Amino acid sequence: MSDLVPLVQAHCLPRRGVEHRLGEARIRELLPEIPGWELAEHGRALTKTFPFEDYYRTMAFVNALAYLAHREDHHPDLGVHYDRCVVRFSTHDVGGLSENDFICAAKADALAA
């Protein structure tokens, strides 16, 4: 991924193997580009809670995010509740965070906006 392309406009690429796991310095560079997201599991995952007014809006977001995840071939773990959705991204095939997690986090933010 080029640093000149905004995360929300980038697309996921297949990432397998520890060589694609982001180091702490790169994670710290990318984190400000996705406000509200937090590091979890000792820096191995990104999480964010998206609040909504009701179940219908929550499910609309979940369905849109499912479509996005399918299109990017990068799937989050979701905690779906009446008025919120907890989203967690991590790249299992690299054992932590990859650029794909940051790309999809930015796209999730755009969906909720």
Order of alpha helices (4+ residues) and beta strands (2+ residues): alpha-beta-beta-alpha-beta-beta-alpha
